[in-house]
């Protein structure tokens, strides 16, 4: 399972935006570690730099100083559609005589009709371009086809984005403006920040998460609405409802895992939401133990909540190597398994002889969790009780988390007893979906939890053996494929 990316955009006259974009991307590094890039424009010309690797390895002072301009966009990537290589790194850049300076685009999410869009664009099957590149090509073709060749991109966006299905939070820029756009369901997050006072703003920022606003000194204004297009330019900020909004379906895993704990979503700080998950989990699945510990970092707030609600002492049981990235988004299974011992080391004096409650955010394949339990046993733990602050992950995601095959999902193919035995734990319990929704503050709607429930908000086409079936709103894959466990 992989998250899809982080995006950042800034319009700030008389400021060195390349350094602002660098800082913004650095704050969003957790959302993608494969590649990083930025496009910067000065009103007439645009320059794009992108490469494989982390933000700090792609950009140095020399490169940033050469990116001159007062507006631009940035991107950190983890691939969900298209190979992990330089050709698919973002931003995507395309030039056109109708758009002086060209335009660049960066995408967080995953489209569900990429092949259909590629066919519409006349691209050959297996061409290898990611879904972002397909959308950029369609935008360019449609814009060139307009007889007046007007510079205004809004009519082109309105036409092309009406064909696009799936999840996307987009930022893009031409030489004079930066743009932000969310899909009609708002699957992926995107927020607006402001430089300067409310009555006289001096610039604007769009970002996947609010900490990226904080690090550049911008003030949070609000979240971009589903289907809304926001434009920052010389005349200030313009917002318009480009696409008819649908029921909002922000990914529930933003609250469980993806977002930073200091991010604010739907008016709630993520850390407090995760702590509440732990409190509800303690009420739902109590167990006698000596110590509650969290798996760094995203399991820690829920562990704090579990300890507070249960009355069992909270303590540290694992030390994290801060120079190792997230094993969850390591590029392959072997790297994830090896990454556990590189990333985490047990505090043996705290663990030896103790009955442990180990709180983590999720179990996907079970690879890292199995290695973690074995490590705790080797350190002398008397018992290991796993408590998970999300329900069992049983269904693939088609909206920006890469889970291509149900066979890889442990909970889709095993009972709780089988999971417990496979992981080598004494017990395993997951928070139920009702309690998770209560913790998030969206009990009835407003969230996409298809990976947990199998209920997909918008149609998707299934790959492989089930390619002819499609999940539709209100139906589960169980309804369509009753033989699937």
VEXDREN-2710 file (C-alpha; in Angstrom, 1 decimal):
% VEXDREN-2710
k/r/px/py/pz
1/UNK/0.0/0.0/0.0
2/UNK/1.4/3.4/-1.1
3/UNK/0.2/6.9/-0.6
4/UNK/0.1/9.0/-3.7
5/UNK/2.0/12.3/-3.2
6/UNK/2.2/15.8/-1.8
7/UNK/1.6/19.0/-3.7
8/UNK/2.4/22.6/-3.0
9/UNK/1.9/25.9/-4.9
10/UNK/2.8/29.5/-4.1
11/UNK/2.2/32.9/-5.6
12/UNK/4.3/35.5/-3.8
13/UNK/5.5/38.6/-5.7
14/UNK/8.9/39.9/-4.7
15/UNK/9.8/36.7/-2.8
16/UNK/12.2/33.8/-3.7
17/UNK/9.5/31.2/-4.2
18/UNK/11.9/28.4/-5.0
19/UNK/13.0/28.4/-1.3
20/UNK/9.4/28.5/-0.2
21/UNK/8.5/25.6/-2.4
22/UNK/11.6/23.7/-1.0
23/UNK/10.4/24.2/2.6
24/UNK/6.8/23.3/1.7
25/UNK/7.9/20.1/0.0
26/UNK/10.2/19.2/2.9
27/UNK/7.1/19.5/5.2
28/UNK/5.3/17.1/2.8
29/UNK/8.1/14.6/2.4
30/UNK/6.2/11.9/4.3
31/UNK/3.6/11.8/1.5
32/UNK/6.1/10.6/-1.1
33/UNK/9.8/9.6/-1.1
34/UNK/10.5/8.5/-4.7
35/UNK/11.0/11.8/-6.5
36/UNK/10.6/15.5/-6.0
37/UNK/10.3/18.5/-8.4
38/UNK/9.3/22.1/-8.8
39/UNK/8.3/24.5/-11.6
40/UNK/9.0/28.2/-11.1
41/UNK/7.9/31.1/-13.3
42/UNK/8.6/34.8/-13.4
43/UNK/5.6/36.1/-15.5
44/UNK/7.2/35.2/-18.8
45/UNK/9.3/32.1/-18.5
46/UNK/9.1/28.8/-16.6
47/UNK/11.8/26.5/-15.5
48/UNK/11.3/22.9/-14.2
49/UNK/13.7/20.8/-12.1
50/UNK/12.8/17.3/-10.9
51/UNK/14.7/14.1/-10.1
52/UNK/14.5/10.8/-8.2
53/UNK/15.1/10.9/-4.5
54/UNK/14.2/13.0/-1.4
55/UNK/13.6/16.7/-1.5
56/UNK/17.0/17.5/0.1
57/UNK/18.9/15.3/-2.3
58/UNK/17.2/16.7/-5.4
59/UNK/17.6/20.4/-4.5
60/UNK/20.6/22.3/-3.2
61/UNK/21.3/26.0/-2.9
62/UNK/22.8/26.2/-6.4
63/UNK/19.7/24.7/-8.0
64/UNK/17.3/26.8/-5.9
65/UNK/19.1/30.0/-6.8
66/UNK/18.8/29.3/-10.4
67/UNK/15.0/28.9/-10.2
68/UNK/14.0/32.5/-10.4
69/UNK/10.4/33.6/-10.2
70/UNK/7.5/34.8/-8.0
71/UNK/5.2/31.8/-8.5
72/UNK/5.5/28.0/-8.8
73/UNK/4.4/24.6/-7.8
74/UNK/6.1/21.6/-6.2
75/UNK/5.6/17.8/-5.9
76/UNK/6.8/14.8/-3.9
77/UNK/5.8/11.5/-5.4
78/UNK/5.0/7.9/-4.6
79/UNK/3.8/6.2/-7.7
80/UNK/0.4/4.7/-8.0
81/UNK/0.1/4.8/-11.8
82/UNK/3.2/4.8/-14.0
83/UNK/6.7/3.5/-13.3
84/UNK/8.9/4.9/-10.6
85/UNK/11.4/6.7/-12.8
86/UNK/12.5/10.1/-13.9
87/UNK/10.0/10.3/-16.8
88/UNK/7.1/10.0/-14.4
89/UNK/8.5/12.4/-11.8
90/UNK/6.5/15.6/-11.5
91/UNK/5.6/18.4/-12.2
92/UNK/4.6/17.5/-15.7
93/UNK/5.5/20.3/-18.1
94/UNK/4.1/21.0/-21.5
95/UNK/4.6/24.0/-23.8
96/UNK/2.3/25.7/-26.3
97/UNK/2.3/28.8/-28.4
98/UNK/-1.2/29.5/-26.9
99/UNK/0.2/29.5/-23.4
100/UNK/3.3/31.7/-23.2
101/UNK/5.9/30.1/-20.9
102/UNK/3.9/26.8/-21.0
103/UNK/2.2/25.2/-18.0
104/UNK/3.1/22.7/-15.3
105/UNK/0.9/20.3/-13.3
106/UNK/1.3/18.2/-10.2
107/UNK/-1.1/15.6/-8.9
108/UNK/-2.0/13.9/-5.7
109/UNK/-4.5/11.0/-6.1
110/UNK/-5.3/8.3/-8.6
111/UNK/-7.6/8.3/-11.6
112/UNK/-10.0/5.4/-12.3
113/UNK/-10.3/6.0/-16.1
114/UNK/-6.8/6.6/-17.2
115/UNK/-6.9/4.2/-20.1
116/UNK/-10.1/5.8/-21.4
117/UNK/-8.5/9.3/-21.1
118/UNK/-5.3/8.1/-22.9
119/UNK/-7.5/6.7/-25.8
120/UNK/-9.2/10.1/-26.0
121/UNK/-5.8/11.8/-26.2
122/UNK/-4.7/9.4/-28.9
123/UNK/-1.9/7.9/-26.9
124/UNK/-0.7/4.4/-27.7
125/UNK/-1.6/1.6/-25.2
126/UNK/1.3/0.9/-22.8
127/UNK/2.8/4.3/-23.7
128/UNK/3.9/4.4/-20.0
129/UNK/2.9/7.9/-19.1
130/UNK/1.2/8.3/-15.7
131/UNK/-2.3/9.6/-15.2
132/UNK/-1.0/13.1/-14.6
133/UNK/0.7/13.1/-17.9
134/UNK/-2.4/11.9/-19.7
135/UNK/-4.5/14.8/-18.2
136/UNK/-1.8/17.3/-19.1
137/UNK/-1.8/16.1/-22.7
138/UNK/-5.6/16.4/-22.9
139/UNK/-5.4/19.9/-21.5
140/UNK/-2.8/20.9/-24.1
141/UNK/-4.7/19.3/-27.0
142/UNK/-8.0/21.0/-26.0
143/UNK/-6.4/24.3/-25.5
144/UNK/-4.7/24.2/-28.9
145/UNK/-8.0/23.3/-30.5
146/UNK/-9.7/26.4/-29.3
147/UNK/-9.9/28.8/-32.2
148/UNK/-9.1/32.0/-30.3
149/UNK/-6.1/30.4/-28.6
150/UNK/-6.9/32.5/-25.5
151/UNK/-4.4/32.4/-22.7
152/UNK/-7.2/31.8/-20.1
153/UNK/-7.0/28.2/-19.0
154/UNK/-10.4/28.1/-17.1
155/UNK/-12.6/27.0/-20.1
156/UNK/-10.1/24.3/-21.0
157/UNK/-10.0/23.0/-17.4
158/UNK/-13.8/23.0/-17.2
159/UNK/-14.1/20.9/-20.4
160/UNK/-11.2/18.4/-19.8
161/UNK/-11.8/17.8/-16.0
162/UNK/-15.4/16.9/-16.8
163/UNK/-14.0/13.8/-18.5
164/UNK/-11.8/12.8/-15.5
165/UNK/-12.9/10.3/-12.9
166/UNK/-11.3/9.3/-9.7
167/UNK/-9.3/11.2/-7.0
168/UNK/-7.2/14.2/-7.6
169/UNK/-6.0/17.3/-5.8
170/UNK/-4.1/19.2/-8.5
171/UNK/-1.9/22.2/-8.5
172/UNK/-0.6/23.8/-11.7
173/UNK/0.7/27.0/-13.0
174/UNK/1.3/29.0/-16.1
175/UNK/3.7/31.9/-16.2
176/UNK/1.2/34.3/-14.5
177/UNK/-1.0/32.2/-12.2
178/UNK/-1.1/29.2/-9.9
179/UNK/-4.2/27.0/-9.7
180/UNK/-5.5/24.5/-7.2
181/UNK/-8.3/22.0/-7.9
182/UNK/-10.0/19.2/-6.0
183/UNK/-12.1/16.4/-7.5
184/UNK/-15.9/16.6/-6.8
185/UNK/-15.7/14.1/-3.9
186/UNK/-12.6/15.7/-2.3
187/UNK/-10.9/12.4/-1.8
188/UNK/-7.4/13.9/-1.3
189/UNK/-6.8/17.0/0.9
190/UNK/-5.9/20.5/-0.4
191/UNK/-5.8/23.7/1.6
192/UNK/-5.3/27.5/1.1
193/UNK/-2.9/29.7/3.0
194/UNK/-2.3/33.4/3.0
195/UNK/0.8/35.7/3.3
196/UNK/0.1/39.0/5.0
197/UNK/-3.0/40.3/6.8
198/UNK/-6.5/39.3/5.8
199/UNK/-7.4/42.8/4.6
200/UNK/-4.3/43.1/2.4
201/UNK/-2.8/39.7/1.4
202/UNK/0.7/39.7/-0.1
203/UNK/0.6/36.2/-1.5
204/UNK/-1.1/32.8/-1.5
205/UNK/-0.2/29.2/-0.9
206/UNK/-2.0/25.9/-1.8
207/UNK/-0.8/22.7/0.0
208/UNK/-1.8/19.1/0.7
209/UNK/-1.4/19.7/4.5
210/UNK/-1.4/22.6/6.8
211/UNK/2.1/22.1/8.2
212/UNK/3.4/23.1/4.8
213/UNK/1.7/26.5/5.3
214/UNK/3.2/26.8/8.8
215/UNK/6.8/26.2/7.7
216/UNK/6.7/29.0/5.1
217/UNK/4.9/31.4/7.4
218/UNK/1.5/31.4/5.8
219/UNK/-1.8/31.6/7.6
220/UNK/-4.3/28.8/7.1
221/UNK/-7.5/30.2/5.4
222/UNK/-9.6/27.2/4.6
223/UNK/-9.7/23.9/2.7
224/UNK/-10.4/23.9/-1.0
225/UNK/-14.0/22.7/-1.5
226/UNK/-14.8/19.5/-3.6
227/UNK/-14.9/20.5/-7.3
228/UNK/-13.6/24.0/-6.5
229/UNK/-10.9/25.8/-8.6
230/UNK/-8.8/28.4/-6.8
231/UNK/-6.6/30.8/-8.8
232/UNK/-3.9/33.1/-7.4
233/UNK/-2.5/35.9/-9.6
234/UNK/-1.9/39.6/-9.9
235/UNK/-5.6/40.4/-9.0
236/UNK/-5.6/38.3/-5.9
237/UNK/-7.4/35.0/-5.2
238/UNK/-10.3/33.8/-7.3
239/UNK/-12.5/30.8/-6.4
240/UNK/-15.1/29.2/-8.6
241/UNK/-17.1/26.0/-8.5
242/UNK/-15.6/24.4/-11.7
243/UNK/-17.3/21.0/-11.2
244/UNK/-20.6/20.1/-9.6
245/UNK/-19.7/19.0/-6.0
246/UNK/-20.7/15.5/-4.9
247/UNK/-20.9/14.2/-1.3
248/UNK/-17.5/14.7/0.2
249/UNK/-15.4/11.6/0.6
250/UNK/-12.1/12.6/2.2
251/UNK/-9.9/9.5/2.6
252/UNK/-10.3/8.1/6.1
253/UNK/-6.6/7.0/6.2
254/UNK/-5.6/10.7/6.1
255/UNK/-6.7/10.6/9.8
256/UNK/-5.4/7.2/10.6
257/UNK/-1.9/7.3/9.0
258/UNK/-1.1/9.6/6.1
259/UNK/-1.4/13.1/7.5
260/UNK/1.1/14.6/9.9
261/UNK/-0.1/14.7/13.5
262/UNK/0.2/18.5/13.4
263/UNK/-2.1/18.7/10.3
264/UNK/-5.6/20.1/10.6
265/UNK/-8.4/18.4/8.6
266/UNK/-12.0/19.3/8.9
267/UNK/-11.2/21.6/11.7
268/UNK/-9.5/18.9/13.8
269/UNK/-5.8/18.4/14.6
270/UNK/-4.8/14.9/13.6
271/UNK/-2.9/14.1/16.9
272/UNK/-6.1/14.6/19.0
273/UNK/-8.1/12.5/16.6
274/UNK/-5.6/9.6/16.8
275/UNK/-5.6/9.9/20.6
276/UNK/-9.4/9.6/20.6
277/UNK/-9.1/6.4/18.4
278/UNK/-7.0/4.9/21.2
279/UNK/-9.4/5.9/23.9
280/UNK/-12.3/4.2/22.0
281/UNK/-10.2/1.2/21.2
282/UNK/-9.4/0.7/24.9
283/UNK/-13.1/0.7/25.7
284/UNK/-13.9/-1.7/22.9
285/UNK/-11.0/-4.1/23.3
286/UNK/-9.6/-4.1/26.9
287/UNK/-6.9/-6.5/28.0
288/UNK/-4.8/-7.0/31.2
289/UNK/-1.3/-5.8/30.7
290/UNK/1.6/-4.0/32.3
291/UNK/2.5/-1.4/29.7
292/UNK/1.0/0.4/26.7
293/UNK/3.4/1.3/23.9
294/UNK/2.9/2.8/20.5
295/UNK/4.7/2.0/17.3
296/UNK/6.5/5.2/16.2
297/UNK/5.3/7.5/14.9
298/UNK/1.7/7.3/13.8
299/UNK/0.8/4.7/16.5
300/UNK/2.0/6.8/19.4
301/UNK/-1.0/9.2/19.8
302/UNK/-3.5/6.2/19.8
303/UNK/-1.3/4.5/22.4
304/UNK/-1.5/7.6/24.6
305/UNK/-5.2/7.5/24.3
306/UNK/-5.4/3.8/25.0
307/UNK/-3.3/4.2/28.2
308/UNK/-5.3/7.1/29.4
309/UNK/-8.7/5.3/29.0
310/UNK/-7.5/2.0/30.3
311/UNK/-5.4/3.3/33.3
312/UNK/-2.5/1.1/32.2
313/UNK/0.8/3.0/32.3
314/UNK/2.1/4.3/29.0
315/UNK/5.8/3.9/28.1
316/UNK/8.3/3.7/25.3
317/UNK/9.2/0.3/24.1
318/UNK/10.8/1.2/20.7
319/UNK/13.4/3.7/19.6
320/UNK/13.1/5.0/16.1
321/UNK/16.0/5.7/13.8
322/UNK/15.0/9.2/12.5
323/UNK/17.1/8.8/9.4
324/UNK/15.0/6.0/8.0
325/UNK/11.9/6.7/5.9
326/UNK/8.5/5.1/6.3
327/UNK/8.7/1.3/5.8
328/UNK/5.0/1.5/4.8
329/UNK/6.0/3.2/1.6
330/UNK/9.2/1.4/0.9
331/UNK/9.3/0.3/-2.7
332/UNK/9.0/-3.4/-2.3
333/UNK/8.1/-6.2/0.2
334/UNK/11.7/-7.2/1.0
335/UNK/12.7/-3.6/1.7
336/UNK/9.7/-3.2/4.1
337/UNK/10.7/-6.4/6.0
338/UNK/14.4/-5.4/6.3
339/UNK/13.4/-1.9/7.1
340/UNK/11.8/-2.8/10.4
341/UNK/15.1/-3.6/12.2
342/UNK/16.8/-0.7/10.6
343/UNK/14.1/1.6/11.7
344/UNK/13.1/0.4/15.1
345/UNK/15.1/-1.0/18.1
346/UNK/13.5/-2.3/21.3
347/UNK/14.2/-0.8/24.8
348/UNK/14.9/-4.1/26.5
349/UNK/14.7/-2.9/30.1
350/UNK/11.2/-1.5/29.5
351/UNK/10.0/-4.6/27.7
352/UNK/11.6/-7.6/29.4
353/UNK/9.0/-9.6/31.4
354/UNK/6.2/-7.2/30.6
355/UNK/2.8/-7.9/29.2
356/UNK/2.6/-5.4/26.4
357/UNK/-0.2/-3.7/24.6
358/UNK/1.3/-2.6/21.3
359/UNK/-0.8/0.0/19.5
360/UNK/-0.3/0.6/15.8
361/UNK/-2.3/2.4/13.1
362/UNK/-2.9/-0.4/10.6
363/UNK/-1.9/-3.9/9.4
364/UNK/-1.8/-4.2/5.6
365/UNK/0.3/-7.1/4.5
366/UNK/1.4/-8.0/8.0
367/UNK/5.1/-8.2/7.0
368/UNK/6.3/-5.4/9.2
369/UNK/4.0/-6.3/12.1
370/UNK/5.2/-9.9/12.1
371/UNK/8.8/-8.8/12.3
372/UNK/7.9/-6.3/15.1
373/UNK/6.3/-8.9/17.2
374/UNK/9.3/-11.2/16.8
375/UNK/11.6/-8.4/17.8
376/UNK/9.6/-7.7/21.0
377/UNK/9.6/-11.4/21.9
378/UNK/13.4/-11.6/21.5
379/UNK/13.7/-8.5/23.8
380/UNK/11.9/-10.5/26.5
381/UNK/8.2/-9.5/26.3
382/UNK/6.0/-11.9/28.3
383/UNK/2.9/-11.2/26.2
384/UNK/2.3/-9.1/23.1
385/UNK/-1.3/-7.8/22.5
386/UNK/-1.8/-5.9/19.3
387/UNK/-4.4/-3.1/19.2
388/UNK/-4.9/-1.5/15.8
389/UNK/-6.5/2.0/15.5
390/UNK/-8.1/1.2/12.1
391/UNK/-10.5/-1.6/11.1
392/UNK/-9.2/-4.6/9.1
393/UNK/-7.9/-3.4/5.7
394/UNK/-9.7/-5.8/3.3
395/UNK/-10.3/-4.0/0.0
396/UNK/-8.1/-2.3/-2.7
397/UNK/-8.1/1.4/-3.0
398/UNK/-8.5/3.0/-6.4
399/UNK/-8.4/6.6/-5.3
400/UNK/-4.7/7.3/-4.4
401/UNK/-3.5/4.4/-2.2
402/UNK/-1.8/1.7/-4.3
403/UNK/-3.2/-1.7/-3.2
404/UNK/-3.3/-3.6/-6.5
405/UNK/-4.2/-7.1/-5.3
406/UNK/-6.5/-8.4/-2.5
407/UNK/-4.2/-11.3/-2.1
408/UNK/-1.6/-8.9/-0.5
409/UNK/-4.1/-7.8/2.1
410/UNK/-3.8/-10.0/5.2
411/UNK/-7.2/-9.3/6.6
412/UNK/-8.9/-10.0/3.3
413/UNK/-7.7/-13.6/3.5
414/UNK/-7.6/-14.6/7.2
415/UNK/-9.8/-14.6/10.3
416/UNK/-8.7/-12.7/13.4
417/UNK/-7.5/-16.0/14.9
418/UNK/-5.5/-16.8/11.8
419/UNK/-4.0/-13.2/11.8
420/UNK/-3.1/-13.6/15.5
421/UNK/-1.3/-16.9/14.8
422/UNK/0.5/-15.5/11.7
423/UNK/1.8/-12.5/13.5
424/UNK/2.9/-14.5/16.6
425/UNK/0.9/-12.3/18.9
426/UNK/-1.1/-13.2/22.0
427/UNK/-4.2/-11.3/20.8
428/UNK/-5.2/-8.9/18.0
429/UNK/-8.1/-6.4/18.0
430/UNK/-9.0/-3.7/15.6
431/UNK/-11.1/-0.6/16.3
432/UNK/-14.5/-1.0/14.6
433/UNK/-15.6/1.3/11.9
434/UNK/-18.3/3.0/14.0
435/UNK/-15.8/4.0/16.6
436/UNK/-13.3/5.2/14.0
437/UNK/-15.9/7.5/12.5
438/UNK/-16.8/8.8/15.9
439/UNK/-13.1/9.6/16.5
440/UNK/-12.8/11.4/13.2
441/UNK/-16.1/13.3/13.8
442/UNK/-17.8/12.1/10.7
443/UNK/-20.3/9.5/11.9
444/UNK/-22.5/9.3/8.8
445/UNK/-20.8/10.7/5.7
446/UNK/-18.0/12.8/4.5
447/UNK/-15.4/10.0/4.4
448/UNK/-14.2/7.4/2.0
449/UNK/-13.7/4.1/3.8
450/UNK/-13.9/1.7/0.8
451/UNK/-10.6/0.0/1.8
452/UNK/-12.3/-1.0/5.1
453/UNK/-15.9/-1.6/4.0
454/UNK/-15.8/-2.4/0.3
455/UNK/-18.3/0.3/-0.5
456/UNK/-16.9/2.5/-3.3
457/UNK/-18.3/6.0/-3.6
458/UNK/-17.7/6.3/-7.4
459/UNK/-17.5/3.6/-10.1
460/UNK/-14.2/1.7/-10.5
461/UNK/-13.1/-0.8/-13.1
462/UNK/-11.6/-4.0/-11.6
463/UNK/-8.4/-5.4/-13.0
464/UNK/-7.4/-9.0/-13.7
465/UNK/-9.9/-11.8/-13.3
466/UNK/-12.7/-9.4/-12.3
467/UNK/-12.1/-6.8/-15.0
468/UNK/-15.8/-7.1/-16.2
469/UNK/-17.2/-6.2/-12.8
470/UNK/-17.4/-2.6/-11.4
471/UNK/-18.2/-1.3/-8.0
472/UNK/-20.8/1.3/-8.0
473/UNK/-22.0/3.8/-5.3
474/UNK/-23.8/2.0/-2.4
475/UNK/-22.7/-1.5/-3.5
476/UNK/-19.8/-3.6/-2.2
477/UNK/-17.6/-5.9/-4.2
478/UNK/-19.1/-8.7/-2.1
479/UNK/-22.5/-7.8/-3.7
480/UNK/-20.9/-8.0/-7.1
481/UNK/-18.6/-10.9/-6.5
482/UNK/-20.2/-13.1/-3.8
483/UNK/-17.6/-15.7/-4.2
484/UNK/-14.9/-13.4/-3.0
485/UNK/-14.1/-13.8/0.6
END
